[in-house]
């Protein structure tokens, strides 16, 4: 099984990947010039009439965020729309503030889990959901065309920029509403790895106000250290900190805090699939999983399907990317979904993945059941997986790579009936992502090496 969708290369005229526009800061497409045009295009698209309009802009803690932010402000205000600046805040916080302030759209400047030298631009509609494909295409057409040059604002119609000082407080109070009224975390010790990113204030504030004793790490961002050896992409760090502090649970975010990895009291990492298993079975037990259905992606472990099935539910799978999970959830009215990577969406509380709200749902389950995370995670039996991320110089359609196709067919034959193989291009980085899975794990390393060698021969690594 492999994804045959054509990949978008960085040299492609397409600006949008699977999660906004992303790349190395100050190299196309993440330049100030493109950011200015994106700001103009967004202002033009979301300005529906001649009344005053406004767009929220938030960001993570990357150094290049200042450059991109100022360029977006210039573009937005040049079209007669006001820019509301809220500073560093988790991506789901930007979605919430956009709704709270009744803005016409929201923009967050972030490259999520990528290193600091990258950056990106994500858009939210006025209802807090990410843009539809047709709106992204409209923005791309405006960026590359000349229509914007004919409709700039002048004189008193030029927009203004405002700082919104209470955005963090608004978001903290919103997140706390996802925890049962009257419940508290008194007596619980929590280790937090904030990844030197957007949640470095929000997560400690929420958990402290709910009564937990907290130990906070990697919460001193300097513009260069976001995700560096820490956060959800380096789970060994939170494991070490849990053991060091004797915490009951560890929480690790990525740079923009729309995802999380958890760590149990023994230092074992609990990934997104296991969080989905805990949440899904808990909701099934309380008859609160809509249509008895959980949404995962093609990357999720087969053990998740078995776990949810044993509790009387089912798992449906979407393409990789939280936007596709959310699309599937909205299309059919499901209320819980997510990715193995830690993007978890609780639609009863929010419109997008939220690492803090996800953590609160697990903490609530721990309190209500009286069970530690190490016991809760055993609800799911994981199939052995082998995952490899391969940096490539070229991005050709996978079906046009005969050596790779031969290696895939061989792997599929060897795993027939007992596992699967998945190969796809990353939507956010110049990488191919390989996943192999089987019931017993036998031979996965060898098969992965063969496929990786074929990729190297045909694409260069």
N, C-alpha and C positions, 0 to 999 in steps of 0.2 A: 504494500500500500504506500503510494507516494503522491505528493501534491504536484500536479502537472500545470498549475497555473503559471503563466509567464511572470517572471520576476521584474520588479522595477529597479533599474540600476540608478546609481547616483547621477549618471550623465543623461538620464531620461528626462524628457520635458515634463513628465509627471512630477509634481512637487510632493504630493501626499503619498505616504506609505500607509501601513496598517494602523498607525497611531499618530496622525498629524504629519508635519514636516520635520525632518530630523537630519542631522549631519554634523560634520566638524565645524565648529564655530569659526566664522570669517572665511569659509570656503563654501562655494555654491553647493546647496541652496541656502545655507545658514549664514547669509551675509546681511549687513544692515540694509543694503539696497533692496534685497528680496523681502526682508521684514517690513520695510516701509510700504512696499507694494502690497504685501499681504494685509497690512493694516488698512490701506486704502480700499482694497477689494472687500474685506470684511465689513467695513463701514458702509460701503455702497450696497452690499447684498442685504445687510440687516436693517438698513434705513428704509422703512416702509412708506413714510410720508414726510411731510415738511416739518413736523414737530421735532422737538429736541430729542435726540437719541443718545444712548450711552453704552459703552462696552467696558467690561471689567477686565483688568489685566493683573494676573498674579504670576509668580515665578518660584523656582527653587533657589538654591544658594550658589549657583555657578557664577564665576567671575564674568562670563560673557553675557549674563542676564541683563546687566546694566546697558550694554550696547544694544541688545535686541529690544529691550523695553523702550528705550528712547526712540528707536526707529519705528516701532509700532505706534507709539504715541504720536509721532510726527505724521505718520500715514493716516491714522484715525482722525486726528483733529483737522487735517487738511481737507477732509471730506465733510466737515461740519458736524462731526459726532464727538461727544465728550468721552474722555478716557478716565476711568476710575481705577486708581492704582492701589493695590492692597498689599504689595510686598510679598515676602516669602510666605507661602501657605501651601499645604498639600493640594494636589490636583483636585480631589473631591471637594475640598474647601472652596476652590474657585468655582466649581459647579454650583455649590450651595449658595455662595455669595451672589452669583449671577441671578439666581432665583430670588434671593432675599431682597436684593436691591432693585428688583424688577428691571434689570438691564436687558438690552436687546441681544446681547451675546457675551460670552466670556472667553478669554484667551489665557492659557497658562504657558509660560516659557520654561520648558524642561526637556531633558533627554532621559528622564526616568532613571533606569539602572545603569545607563552608559557612563563612562568616565567623564571627568570634568571638562575635557577639551571639546566634547560634543555639546550640542544644544538642540532644542526643538521647539516647535510651536504647535499647540493643540487648541482646538476650538470647541466651544460649547454653545448650543442654542440657548434661547432664553428660558427653556424649561429644564436646563441642566443636562441634557443628553448631547452626545457627540453628533457631529454633522452627518447627514446622509451623503451618499456618494454623489448625487446630482448637485448638491450644494458645493461640495469640494471641487467638482469639475467646473462649476460656474466661477468659483474663486480663481482656479488655475487659468481659465480663459481670460479673466480680467487682468491677472498679473502679467500675462504675456501679450495682451492686446493694447489697444490705444483708447478704449472707451473711457477709462478713468481720467485720462488727460483732458477730457471735455466736460467733466462735471465736478471739478474741485470747488470748494467753498472759497469765498472772498469776503473781505471787510468784516462786518459784524457776524457773518455766518460761520466763520472759522470756529472749530470746537475748542473746548478748554480741557485741562487735565486737573484732576483732583486727587488728593491722597485720602484714603478711607482708613481712619485710625482704629476703628473698632472691629475690623474684619476677623482677627484672631478670636476675640471674645465671642462674637456671633457664632463662629464655627464651633468653638468649644461647647457652647450651650446647645447647639444643634446636635452634636455628636452624643452628648450625655443623654439626650432623649431616646437614644437607641438602647439604653440600659433601663431595666425595670424601675419604675418610680418607687422610692423608698429602699431599694436594694443598695448595698454598698460593698466595697472591697476591703473593709476593715479586717486586719489580720492576714492579708495576702501580701506576699513580697514578690515584686515584679522587676525583672531586669529589662531595660529598654536599650536597643541599639538604633539610634536615630539616623545613622548613615551620614551624619553631617549634612543632612538634607532638609527638606521643607517641613518636616514634622518635629524639628528639634525643640520647638516650644510647645506645640499642640499636644502631642502624646503625653509628655510628662504632666502637663497641666490637667488634662482630662483624668488621668489615672490618680493623680494626687488629690484632685477634688472629689473623687469617688471613694477616697479613704485608703488607698493602697500605700504600702511602703514601697518606694521605688529606688532603683539604682539606675542612673542614666549614663550611657556611654556614647561617644561619638556625637556629641551635641554642641560642638564648637566649630561651626563652619567658617572657613576662611576664603571660600571661593574656589579653592583648589583641591580640597580633600573630600568632596562629596563622593560617596561609594568607594573610597580608596581603602581597600582591605577591611571593609566593614559593610554592614547592612545585609539585606536579604540575599544578595549575590555572594556573600562571604559568610555563610551560616556558622562556620567554625568559630567566628568571633562571639556570637551570642551564646553558643554552647559553652565556650570557655568562661564567659561572664556569669552564666547561670551556676556553673560549678563553683566559681570563685565566690559568689555572693550567697549561695544556698537559696536562691530564689525558687518560688513555686512554679514560675513560668517565665520564659523569655520571649520578647517581641522584637523582631527585626524588620525594619522598613527598607524600601528602596528610596532613591533620591527624592521622588515626589510623593511617596507615602500612599500610593493607590494600591499597594500590595503589601503583603507581610509574609514572613516565615516565623513559625513559633518554635519554641524549644521546651521540652518537658522538664520536669524536676530532676531527671537524671542526666540531662544534657543531650538527649536525643532530638534531632531535628524533626519537626512536624511540618510537612509541606502543604501546598494548596489542596491537593487531592485528599489528604487526611483531614484538613479543615472542612472540606466539603462533606466528607463522610460523617464527621462529628455533627455538623450542622444539619445535614440531610436526615440522618437517623433521629436526631433530636426533634426536628420538625415533624417527621412522620409519627413519632411517638405522641406528639401533642396535637396531631391532626392539623398541622399548620403548613405543610408543604403542598402548595397549590397543584392540583391535578396529580398529586403523588409523583411529581417529576422534578428531577434535578438536571441542570444544564452543565455540561463539562465540554472539553474540547477533544480533538483527535489525539492530543498528547497525553490525556489523562490515563492513569493506570487502569488496566482491566479489572483490578481488584475493587475499584470503586463501583463498577457495575454490579459485581457480585454482592458487595456490601449492601447497597441500596435495594437490590432485588430481594435479598433475604428479609428486609424489613417491609416488603410489600410495595416498594416504589420502583421507579425505573430511571435510567440515565439516558438523555439524548445528547448528542455531540454536535458542536459547532466548529467552524474553522478556528484556527489559532488567532487570538486577539480578543481582548475583552469587549470590543465593540460588537463583534459577531456573537459573543455570548449574550450580550444585552439585547441585540436585535432578536435573537431566538426567544429570549425571555419575554420581551414585549409583544412579539408576534402571537404568542400562545398564552400569555398571562401567567407565566411561571414566576416564582418569587425568590428562588435561590439558584445561583450558578457561579461558575468561576473557572479558573485555570490552575494547573499544577504549579505554575510559577508564583502563585499567591494573590492574583487578582480575584477577589471574591466579591460578588454582588448580592447584597441583601435588598431586594427591590422594595420591601416593606418600609425601608428607612431612607434609601438614597437612590440616585440615578446612575451611579457609576461605582467602580471598585473603590473601596475605602478601607485602608489598612487598620485604622483605629476602630471603626464600627465592626469590622470583622473580628478584631481581637476581643471586643466587648461581648460579642455573641458567644465566643468560646468561654470567656470568663463567666458569663451568666450560666452556661451549662455546667461548668465546674461547680459553681456555688449551689445551683439547684439540685444537682445529683449527688453532691458531696464527694465526687470522684476527682482525683488528680488527673492532669492532662495525660500522663503516662498510661493510665488505665483507659481513658476515653479513646485514645488513638488506636487501641487494639481492636476497635470495632471493625477495622478494615485490614484485610490481609493483602499485602502488596505483592504483585508479581515482580520478579527481578527485571530491571530495566538497565539498558546501557544507552547513555546519551552523550553525543559528541557534537561540539560546535566547531566547524571548520571554516577558517577565514579563506576566502577565495578572491582571486584577482579578476575573474570574469564571471558573468552571470548569464549563462545561456539556458534556454529551456531544457529541463531535465530529460525530456523525451528525445532530444537531439544528441545525447551523450551515450554512445553505444556501450562503452566499457562500464559506465555507471549502471546502465540498464541491465547489463549481463550480471553484474554483481548483485543488483537488487533481486533479479529473478532467482539467482542461486540462494540468496538469503531467504526469500519467500518460500522456496521449495523446502529448505531445511527446517523452517519454522512452521510449515503447514499444519494447521490444526492445533498448534500448541503455542502460537505467538504471532507476532507481526513485526513489520518494518515500516518506518515512515521517514521520508526524506523530503525536506522543503527548504526553500530559501527564507531567511529571516526577512521580515518586513521592515526592520529598523536598523539593521547592521549588515555589512558586507560578508555575510556568513551563510553557510548551509548548516541546517540543524538535522542531525541524524538521531533517530530513536529506534532501538531494538528492544523487544519485550518477549519474554517466554515464561512458561509456567515454572520451569526449573532453573533458568538462567544459564544452562549449559551452552557453551560455544558462542556466546554473545560477543565476547572480546574479539575472537577470531573473525567473525562476520563483520564487525565494525571496522576492523583493520583493513579488510579486503575492500569494503565500500569506500573507505577514506582514501586508500591508495588509488582507486579508480578515479575518484574526484580529483586528486592531485594530478594525475596524468592528463586529465582533460580540461581542467579549469585553472590549475596552478594554485598553490597555497602558500 
